[in-house]
Amino acid sequence: MQFIPPSTLLLAAFATSGALRAAPDPVSDDTTPELRFSMDSQYTVSGAGQMKQRAHRVGSLSSQESSLTISGRLPLGAADEIGLGASLEEIRLDHSFAGVPAGSRGPFPEQLRRTALDLSWQHRFDTRWSSILSASPGLNWADAKCERGAFGVRGLAGARFQQNSNLQWLFGVVYDSQSDDYTVLPVAGLEWKMSDQWTVALGFPRTALTFAVSPDFSLSLEAEGRTGNYDLANDPWRDSSGNPDHLLDDSNFEYSEARVGLKATYRFSPRCALNAAVGSVVYREGEYHKEGLKVPKFKSDGLAAYGSLGLTVSF
């Protein structure tokens, strides 16, 4: 049996829960098209945590992550809905690695960026079964230089089964053209409303047990995760004179992070909600991929604190 790396599992789980959250609303008799927009912004700070390469500690790593997503949903009758959106994401990595020459940026890029279009189509066959197709073509690159290799596509093809008003399942496959481990993976997930106050969701970035304190305020014990592959045009390593090493030019850098924490969400109005979370980064990983070259993975060696703040507005 071939081992599936944690970063690949994060990708599959992420796509699964994304499809669940985007699942169609209950069938309506109103077939008048109405375009609905939403905007979601998020800012996350992760504290310094120790990193290791093989069995040796190499220093610490912290990060700042910001994202903005604007999406629109257009129902086409009672059975179909199309989605169109755009997303921006930036991750800043701050590391202090032992043995790195003065003036070097170290073994990690300083910035990871993603810009993408988000396209989707959902069709409801009956009150229980619906299909979901989505594609996100975009640019994923590290540091300042964005080249042709930064283009990639992520996608999902799946089916949703509404077992009853409280339980839904998703089955399908996800695709990532830039992944060096698994381009296509099967996925499955669920969302279960156990009572008026308790809900369970399986899938990243929102695997959670949620308690509704009131109609406008909820608390969640939550697991979050992210993973991505970024085209790296220039090697971040520098020699003792500050000159580039060039060995990792035109490589692919894969970065993954998983967090567990407590999240609070407050809805000011039906169209505006604020969320905040605190917790621990339980896993980090950085790996370079380049044909003919093998660089050992950098992995976390201990926990680190994190905090996040987000705003969602619909209009």
N, C-alpha and C positions, 0 to 999 in steps of 0.2 A: 504493500500500500504506500502510495506517495504522500508525503506530509504536506498538508496545506498550511502555508504560513499565516500567522495571525492577521497580517495586513490584508491578505486576500479575503479572509473571513469578514473583516470589517467592511470591505467593499460590497460583498454579497448582502450583508445585513443592512447596510446603508440603503442600497437600492430597494430592498424589500420594504422597509418601513416607509420610504419615500412614496412608493406606490400605494401603500395602505392609506397614508395621509391624503393622497390625491384621489382616492376612490370617489366615484360619483355620489352625489347626493341622492336621497330617495326619489323615486320616479314621481314626477309632477305632471298634472294635467295641463299646466300652462306651457305651451310650446312656443311662446314668443321669445326670440333670442334676446338675451340681456348680457352684455359684456361686463364681467366683474373683475376688478383689479385688487391686488394686495401687495404690500411691501413689507419685507422682513429684513431687519438689520440686527447684527449680532457682534459683540466684542468680547473676546476672551483673553485673559492673561494667565499664563501658567508659570509658576515659580521654578527656580533652578532645581534640577534633579540630577543625580549622578548618572553617568553613562559609562558603558564598558564596551570593549571590543575583544571578542573571545572572552577570556576570563580576567582581563586586565582593565582596571578603571582608567579612563582617559580624561576625565574632567566632568563638567556640569553643562546642562543645557536648559534654557528657558525660552518661552515663546510668547508672542502677541499675535492674535488672530482676529481679523475683521472681515465681515462679509455683508453683502447687500444683494437681495434678490427682489426683483419686481416681476410679477406674473399676472397674466390675464386668463380668464376662463370664459368660454363662450358656449352655452348650451345650444345644440342644434336639435330642437324637438325634445321629446321625452326620453330618447334612447341614446343620444350621442352628445359628446362634449369634446371640444378641442381646447388645448392650452398653448399659450405662447408667452415666453418670458425671457429674462436676461439675468445673469448672475455675475457678480464680481467677488473675488476673494483674494486676500493677501495674508501671508504668514511671515512674520519676522522672527528669525532664529538668532538668539544671543547665546554664544557658547564660550566657555573658558576651558580649553583642553590642554592637558599637560603635555609638554614636549613639543608644542607648536612654536616655530621660530617667531621672533619679534616681527611685527608687521604683517604676519599671515592672518588670513581670515579663518583659518582652521579647516577641519575636514568637512564642514557643512556649508552650503550656500547661506547667504544672509537673508534672502527674500525668496519666497515661493508665491507665484501668482497664477490665478486662473480667471479667464473671462470666457463665458459660454452663453449660447442660446439654449433655451429649454423648450422643447416641443413635445406635445403629447396628444393622444387621441384615445378616448374611452367610449366603449359601446356596451350598452346594457341589453342583454338578450331577453331576460325576464326579471322577475323580482329577486332572484337569487344569484344569477350568473352574469358577470360582466367581464370584458376583456380590456387590457391596458397595454398600450404601446407608447414608449417614450424614447426620445433621442436628445442628447445634449452635445452637439458639436462645439468645440471651443479650443482655446489656446492655453497650454499649461507650460510655464517656463520658470526657470530659477535665475535669480539675480537680474541684471538690467537688460541682457541681450535676448531678444525673442526671435528665433529663427524658424525655418520651415518645419523642423522636427517637433515643434511645440504643438502642432495641430493634432487633435485626437477626438474621438467620439465615444461617449458612454451611452448605453441604451438598456432598455428593459422591455421584455415581452412577457406578459403574464395574464393570469385569469384570477378573478376574485369570486369567492363563493360566500354569499351572505346566508349563513346557516339559520340565523334568526335575528331579531332586532338588536341583540346584544353581542353576537359573535360573528366575526368575519375572518376568512382565510384567504391567503394569497399564495399562488404557485406560479413559477415561471423561471426565466433565465435572465441573467444580466451579462452585459458585454462591455469591455473596456479595451479599446484598440491600443492603448499605451502600456497595458500591464505586461510585465515580463514573466509573470508566474502563470496566470490562467486568464486567457482572453475571454472565455465564456464559462459561467458557473451557474448551476441550478440554485434556486432560492425558494424559501417557504417562510411564511410568517403568519401572525394572527393578532387580532385585537379583540379583547373580551371585556365587556362592561359587566362586572360581577354583581353590582347593585347600583343604586342611585348615586352612591358616593365613591365606590371603588372601581378602578379600571386597570387592566393589565395590557400592556403592549409589548410585543417582542419584535426587535429589529433596531438597528442603529440608524440615525443618532438619537433615537428616542426609545430605548428599551426601558420601561418604567412601570412602577407601581404608583398609581395616582389616587390621592384622596381629595375629594371636593369638599372643602370646608364650607363653602357657600356657592351659590350660582356664579359668583364673580371671582372667587379666590380658591386656588388649589395648591396642594403640596405634592411633590413627586420625589420618590427615591429613584434615581435615574442613572443610566449608563449612557455615555456618549462616546462616539468614536469617529475618526476621519482617517482617510488614506488617500494618497494621490501620487501620480507619477509626473515628474517635471523634467522637461528637456533642459539640459545644462550645456551651454555653448562653450564656456570657459572654465577650466579647472580652478576650484577655489583654493587649492594648495599653493603655497609660496615657499621658495627656498630661503636659506638664511640671508640672502641679499634682497629678498622681496620680489624675486622674479617668478613668474608663473611656471608651474611644473609641466603643464600641458598633457599629462598622462590621462586625465579625465575629461579632456575636451570632447564635446559632442557625445556625452554620456546621458543616461537616464537616471535621475535621482528619485528614489521612492521614500516617502516620509509617512509614518503612521503614528497615531496617538489615540489612546483610550482613556476615558475618565469615568469616575463614579462619584456622585454627589447628590445633594439635596437642592431641589429647584422649587421656587415659588413663582406662581403666575397670578397676576391680578388684572382683571378686565375692567378698564375704566368705563367702557361703553361697548355696545355690540360690535363696534368697528375698530377698537383700539385696545391692545393688551401689552402689558409690561412683564418681563420675566427676569429673574435673577437666580444665580446658582453659585454654590460653593462646594468644594470637594477635593478630590485627590486624583492626580494623574497616575494611573496604575501601570501604564505601559507606553514606551516610546521606542521607535525604531527608525533608523536611517540606513539606506542601502543604495549603493551605486550599481548600475547595470551597464556593461559595455562588452561587446563581443571581443573575446580573446583576453579579457581582463577580469580577475576575480579579486574583489575587495571585501574583506570580512565585514559583516554587519555591525553597526553601532546599535546597542540596545540599552534600555534603562536598567539601572541597578539600584532600585529603591523608589520611593514615592516622592511626589512633589505636589504642592497645593495649587489650586486654580480657582478663579472666580470669573463669572460671566454676567453680562447684562444685555438684554435684547428688547426690541420693540417691534410689534406687528400691527400694521394698519391696513384695513380693507376699505375700499371705496368703489 
